[in-house]
């Protein structure tokens, strides 16, 4: 792939410092500036910090290092990381690296479907990130989603992250600890970021697996609990995860066939694809399992409601006996049987008790009480 050299314009001068020889950094990290979380030039797998993104670009494209710091044929790339940049901030980066306006627009507005597109010599990869957080006052968990966009060129990688989770700081530090892998170029960054995203899917899937096991045990336990709300919450979480995991399979598979990806990195990408397939199958099994669990729970609720109605009906029939008899003798007619009889009260009480006891034993024998 041919390397395209892009010179700064007036609109991008804020990213550049006056020209001068750039020395290797003395500190562990570069200075942060607004949405730009981190940036650095990587020469033969080793990080070289600069005062600005523009200096890092010139360092890589002009090869302006001291001989003691890099050989004549040293190759490198620039990695710029941004978090929720504004349109103006991302436009400056776009002009520096020659990013396509359509891809820049997608990176600004986010809410994109996972995809892999190519604009001239720049590849644009979109991935959804997921995070498992607890913020429901009743202790329920939710899946929080975000996005990571990756612009990949011959000598640069620009990562744009949306959302509070899925930070790429550990990914960068892990790669910087492996100079041999980082020397593979931008493809090594693409693999590391993709692997990081898929690992996040696996972690969330494992957390949901625990929730599914808990709700399944609660539904089929002897204790009577209402799990319908939690089951619906789990189904919503599974849908969120399916929207992230499912569409990413095609882009990851397509990455393995791109020319800018070395053979060694292709092997690692196939491993990421395998992990993604396992997570996708796991998520699909959640959906298949939650449906019968919900149906079983609703059946149990219906059966419990029927049992309650039978109990209410049985007790209602029993209490109707004293109510009916008391109502008849409460009509105050002058000529009624047993009104003047000395033992009439005791006979009526005994009659009520006998009928109620007979009804109770009958309902009990039939399982209504």
C-alpha positions as CSV (number, residue, x, y, z in Angstrom):
1,X,0.0,0.0,0.0
2,X,1.4,3.4,-1.0
3,X,2.1,5.8,1.8
4,X,0.2,9.1,1.4
5,X,2.0,12.2,2.8
6,X,-0.4,14.9,4.0
7,X,0.9,18.4,4.8
8,X,-0.7,20.6,7.4
9,X,-3.1,23.4,6.3
10,X,-4.1,26.5,8.1
11,X,-7.1,24.7,9.7
12,X,-4.8,22.2,11.3
13,X,-2.0,24.4,12.5
14,X,-3.2,24.0,16.1
15,X,-2.0,20.4,16.0
16,X,1.5,21.3,14.9
17,X,4.5,22.9,16.6
18,X,7.3,24.8,14.9
19,X,9.7,22.5,13.0
20,X,12.7,21.3,14.8
21,X,14.5,18.1,15.6
22,X,12.2,15.8,17.8
23,X,13.9,14.0,20.6
24,X,12.7,10.8,22.3
25,X,10.5,11.4,25.3
26,X,11.7,11.5,28.9
27,X,8.3,10.8,30.4
28,X,6.0,7.8,30.0
29,X,3.2,9.6,28.2
30,X,2.3,12.5,26.0
31,X,0.5,15.6,27.0
32,X,-3.3,15.3,26.7
33,X,-5.2,17.8,24.8
34,X,-9.1,18.0,24.9
35,X,-10.6,15.0,23.2
36,X,-7.2,13.6,22.2
37,X,-6.6,11.1,25.0
38,X,-3.1,10.0,23.9
39,X,-0.9,10.0,20.8
40,X,2.6,8.8,19.9
41,X,4.8,7.8,17.1
42,X,5.9,4.1,17.1
43,X,9.3,3.4,15.4
44,X,10.2,-0.3,15.1
45,X,7.7,-1.1,17.9
46,X,9.1,1.5,20.3
47,X,7.1,4.5,21.5
48,X,8.4,8.0,20.7
49,X,6.5,10.9,22.3
50,X,6.3,14.3,20.7
51,X,4.9,17.7,21.6
52,X,2.0,17.4,19.2
53,X,0.2,15.1,16.8
54,X,1.7,17.0,13.9
55,X,5.2,16.4,15.2
56,X,4.4,12.6,15.4
57,X,3.2,12.6,11.8
58,X,6.3,14.5,10.6
59,X,8.5,12.2,12.6
60,X,7.1,9.1,10.9
61,X,6.8,10.5,7.4
62,X,10.0,12.4,7.2
63,X,12.0,10.0,9.3
64,X,13.5,12.8,11.3
65,X,15.1,10.9,14.2
66,X,18.6,11.0,15.5
67,X,20.7,8.2,14.0
68,X,21.2,6.8,17.5
69,X,17.4,6.6,17.9
70,X,16.5,4.9,14.6
71,X,18.2,3.4,11.6
72,X,17.9,4.8,8.1
73,X,15.2,2.3,7.1
74,X,13.2,2.4,10.3
75,X,9.4,2.3,9.6
76,X,6.8,3.5,12.0
77,X,3.3,4.8,12.4
78,X,1.3,7.2,14.5
79,X,-1.5,6.2,16.8
80,X,-3.9,8.9,18.0
81,X,-6.7,8.0,20.5
82,X,-9.7,10.3,20.9
83,X,-12.7,10.1,23.2
84,X,-16.0,11.6,22.1
85,X,-14.4,14.4,20.0
86,X,-16.4,17.4,18.7
87,X,-16.9,17.9,15.0
88,X,-14.1,20.6,14.9
89,X,-11.6,18.4,16.8
90,X,-12.2,15.4,14.6
91,X,-12.1,17.5,11.5
92,X,-8.6,18.7,12.4
93,X,-7.4,15.1,12.7
94,X,-9.2,14.3,9.5
95,X,-7.3,16.9,7.6
96,X,-4.0,15.8,9.0
97,X,-4.5,12.2,7.9
98,X,-6.8,12.7,4.9
99,X,-9.8,10.9,6.3
100,X,-13.0,10.6,4.1
101,X,-15.8,13.0,5.1
102,X,-18.4,10.2,5.2
103,X,-16.3,8.2,7.7
104,X,-15.6,11.3,9.7
105,X,-19.4,12.0,9.9
106,X,-20.0,8.5,11.1
107,X,-17.3,8.8,13.8
108,X,-18.8,12.1,15.1
109,X,-22.4,11.0,15.3
110,X,-21.8,7.4,16.4
111,X,-24.7,5.0,16.7
112,X,-23.4,3.0,13.7
113,X,-23.8,-0.6,12.9
114,X,-20.6,-2.7,13.1
115,X,-18.9,-2.5,9.7
116,X,-15.7,-2.4,7.8
117,X,-15.4,0.1,4.9
118,X,-12.5,1.3,2.6
119,X,-12.0,4.8,1.4
120,X,-9.0,4.9,-0.9
121,X,-6.1,3.6,1.2
122,X,-7.8,4.1,4.5
123,X,-9.9,1.4,6.2
124,X,-12.7,2.4,8.6
125,X,-13.8,-0.1,11.2
126,X,-16.8,0.3,13.5
127,X,-17.3,-1.9,16.6
128,X,-19.9,-1.7,19.3
129,X,-18.6,-2.0,22.9
130,X,-20.6,-3.3,25.8
131,X,-20.3,-2.9,29.5
132,X,-22.1,-4.6,32.4
133,X,-23.1,-2.1,35.1
134,X,-25.3,-2.1,38.2
135,X,-27.4,1.1,38.5
136,X,-30.9,-0.1,39.0
137,X,-32.2,0.8,42.5
138,X,-33.6,-2.7,42.9
139,X,-30.2,-4.3,42.1
140,X,-31.0,-5.1,38.5
141,X,-28.1,-5.1,36.0
142,X,-28.1,-3.5,32.5
143,X,-25.9,-3.7,29.5
144,X,-24.4,-0.3,28.5
145,X,-23.3,0.1,24.9
146,X,-20.7,2.4,23.3
147,X,-18.7,2.4,20.1
148,X,-15.1,2.3,18.9
149,X,-14.2,3.6,15.4
150,X,-10.8,2.8,13.9
151,X,-9.3,4.6,11.0
152,X,-6.4,2.6,9.6
153,X,-3.9,3.9,7.1
154,X,-0.4,2.9,5.8
155,X,1.3,4.8,8.6
156,X,-1.4,5.8,11.1
157,X,-4.2,4.5,13.3
158,X,-6.9,6.8,14.7
159,X,-9.2,5.4,17.3
160,X,-12.4,7.2,18.3
161,X,-14.3,6.0,21.3
162,X,-17.8,6.8,22.4
163,X,-19.1,5.8,25.9
164,X,-17.6,5.7,29.3
165,X,-16.5,2.0,29.2
166,X,-14.1,0.2,26.9
167,X,-11.1,2.4,27.4
168,X,-8.1,1.6,25.2
169,X,-5.4,2.7,27.7
170,X,-4.7,-0.9,28.8
171,X,-4.6,-2.0,25.1
172,X,-2.0,0.6,24.3
173,X,0.2,-0.2,27.3
174,X,0.0,-3.9,26.5
175,X,1.1,-3.4,23.0
176,X,3.9,-1.0,24.1
177,X,5.2,-3.8,26.3
178,X,5.5,-6.1,23.2
179,X,7.7,-4.2,20.7
180,X,7.9,-7.2,18.4
181,X,4.1,-7.2,18.0
182,X,3.9,-3.5,17.7
183,X,6.5,-3.5,15.0
184,X,4.0,-5.2,12.7
185,X,2.4,-1.8,12.1
186,X,-1.2,-0.5,12.3
187,X,-2.6,-4.0,11.8
188,X,-1.3,-5.0,15.3
189,X,-3.3,-2.1,16.8
190,X,-6.4,-3.2,14.9
191,X,-6.0,-6.7,16.2
192,X,-5.5,-5.6,19.8
193,X,-8.5,-3.3,19.7
194,X,-10.7,-5.9,18.2
195,X,-9.5,-8.5,20.7
196,X,-10.2,-6.1,23.5
197,X,-13.8,-5.5,22.3
198,X,-14.5,-9.2,21.9
199,X,-13.1,-9.9,25.4
200,X,-15.6,-7.3,26.6
201,X,-18.4,-9.3,24.9
202,X,-17.2,-12.5,26.6
203,X,-17.1,-10.8,30.1
204,X,-20.7,-9.5,29.7
205,X,-21.9,-12.8,28.3
206,X,-20.5,-14.6,31.4
207,X,-22.2,-12.1,33.7
208,X,-25.5,-12.6,31.9
209,X,-25.0,-16.4,32.2
210,X,-25.0,-16.0,36.0
211,X,-28.2,-14.0,35.9
212,X,-29.9,-16.5,33.6
213,X,-28.9,-19.4,36.0
214,X,-30.2,-17.4,39.0
215,X,-33.5,-16.6,37.4
216,X,-33.9,-20.2,36.2
217,X,-33.3,-21.5,39.7
218,X,-35.8,-18.9,41.2
219,X,-38.5,-19.8,38.7
220,X,-38.4,-23.5,39.4
221,X,-37.9,-23.2,43.2
222,X,-40.7,-24.1,45.6
223,X,-40.8,-20.5,46.8
224,X,-43.3,-18.2,45.1
225,X,-41.6,-15.2,43.6
226,X,-42.4,-12.8,40.7
227,X,-39.4,-13.0,38.3
228,X,-41.2,-11.6,35.2
229,X,-39.6,-8.1,35.5
230,X,-36.1,-9.6,35.8
231,X,-36.7,-12.0,32.9
232,X,-37.7,-9.1,30.6
233,X,-34.7,-7.1,31.8
234,X,-32.5,-10.0,30.9
235,X,-34.1,-10.4,27.5
236,X,-33.4,-6.7,26.8
237,X,-29.8,-7.1,27.8
238,X,-29.5,-10.1,25.5
239,X,-30.9,-8.1,22.6
240,X,-28.4,-5.3,23.3
241,X,-25.6,-7.9,23.2
242,X,-26.9,-9.5,20.0
243,X,-26.9,-6.2,18.2
244,X,-23.2,-5.8,19.1
245,X,-21.9,-9.3,18.6
246,X,-23.8,-10.5,15.5
247,X,-22.9,-7.9,12.9
248,X,-19.2,-7.8,13.9
249,X,-18.6,-11.3,12.5
250,X,-18.4,-10.1,8.9
251,X,-16.0,-7.2,9.5
252,X,-13.6,-9.4,11.6
253,X,-13.7,-12.1,8.9
254,X,-13.0,-9.5,6.2
255,X,-10.0,-8.1,8.1
256,X,-8.2,-11.4,7.6
257,X,-8.2,-10.9,3.9
258,X,-6.9,-7.3,3.8
259,X,-3.5,-6.6,2.3
260,X,-2.4,-4.3,5.1
261,X,-2.7,-7.2,7.6
262,X,0.5,-9.3,7.9
263,X,0.2,-13.1,7.9
264,X,1.0,-13.4,11.6
265,X,-1.7,-10.9,12.5
266,X,-4.2,-12.7,10.3
267,X,-3.7,-15.8,12.5
268,X,-4.5,-13.8,15.6
269,X,-7.5,-12.3,13.9
270,X,-8.8,-15.8,13.1
271,X,-8.5,-16.5,16.8
272,X,-10.5,-13.4,17.6
273,X,-13.1,-14.5,15.1
274,X,-13.3,-17.9,16.8
275,X,-13.9,-16.2,20.2
276,X,-16.5,-14.0,18.7
277,X,-18.3,-17.1,17.3
278,X,-18.4,-18.7,20.7
279,X,-19.8,-15.6,22.3
280,X,-22.4,-15.3,19.5
281,X,-23.5,-18.9,20.1
282,X,-23.7,-18.3,23.8
283,X,-25.8,-15.2,23.4
284,X,-28.2,-17.0,21.0
285,X,-28.5,-19.8,23.6
286,X,-29.6,-17.1,26.2
287,X,-32.4,-16.0,24.0
288,X,-33.5,-19.6,23.4
289,X,-33.4,-20.4,27.1
290,X,-35.1,-17.2,28.4
291,X,-38.2,-17.8,26.2
292,X,-39.2,-21.2,27.8
293,X,-38.2,-19.8,31.3
294,X,-40.6,-16.9,30.8
295,X,-43.3,-19.2,29.5
296,X,-42.8,-21.6,32.5
297,X,-43.0,-18.6,34.9
298,X,-46.2,-17.3,33.3
299,X,-47.7,-20.7,33.5
300,X,-46.8,-20.9,37.2
301,X,-48.3,-17.5,37.7
302,X,-51.5,-18.6,36.0
303,X,-51.7,-21.8,38.1
304,X,-51.0,-19.9,41.3
305,X,-53.8,-17.4,40.4
306,X,-56.2,-20.3,39.7
307,X,-55.3,-21.8,43.1
308,X,-56.0,-18.5,44.8
309,X,-59.3,-18.1,43.0
310,X,-60.3,-21.6,44.1
311,X,-59.4,-20.9,47.7
312,X,-61.3,-17.6,47.6
313,X,-64.4,-19.3,46.0
314,X,-64.3,-22.2,48.6
315,X,-64.1,-19.8,51.6
316,X,-66.8,-17.7,50.0
317,X,-69.1,-20.7,49.8
318,X,-68.4,-21.6,53.4
319,X,-69.2,-18.1,54.7
320,X,-72.3,-17.9,52.6
321,X,-74.0,-20.5,54.9
322,X,-74.1,-18.4,58.1
323,X,-74.8,-15.3,56.1
324,X,-77.8,-16.9,54.4
325,X,-79.2,-18.3,57.6
326,X,-78.6,-15.2,59.6
327,X,-80.2,-13.2,56.8
328,X,-83.3,-15.3,56.8
329,X,-83.8,-15.1,60.5
330,X,-83.1,-11.4,60.4
331,X,-86.1,-10.5,58.3
332,X,-88.2,-10.1,61.6
333,X,-91.3,-11.9,60.5
334,X,-93.7,-12.6,63.3
335,X,-94.5,-16.2,62.4
336,X,-91.3,-18.1,61.7
337,X,-90.3,-21.6,62.8
338,X,-88.4,-22.0,66.1
339,X,-88.6,-18.3,67.0
340,X,-90.3,-19.1,70.2
341,X,-88.5,-22.4,70.9
342,X,-86.1,-22.4,73.9
343,X,-83.3,-24.3,72.0
344,X,-83.8,-22.7,68.6
345,X,-80.6,-20.5,68.9
346,X,-78.4,-23.5,69.7
347,X,-80.0,-25.6,66.9
348,X,-79.3,-22.9,64.3
349,X,-75.7,-22.5,65.5
350,X,-75.2,-26.2,65.4
351,X,-76.7,-26.3,61.9
352,X,-74.4,-23.6,60.6
353,X,-71.3,-25.3,62.1
354,X,-72.3,-28.7,60.6
355,X,-72.8,-27.3,57.1
356,X,-69.6,-25.2,57.2
357,X,-67.6,-28.1,58.5
358,X,-69.0,-30.4,55.8
359,X,-68.1,-27.9,53.1
360,X,-64.6,-27.4,54.5
361,X,-63.9,-31.1,54.5
362,X,-65.2,-31.4,50.9
363,X,-63.2,-28.6,49.6
364,X,-60.1,-29.8,51.4
365,X,-60.6,-33.3,50.0
366,X,-60.8,-31.9,46.5
367,X,-57.7,-29.8,46.9
368,X,-59.4,-26.4,46.9
369,X,-58.2,-25.6,50.4
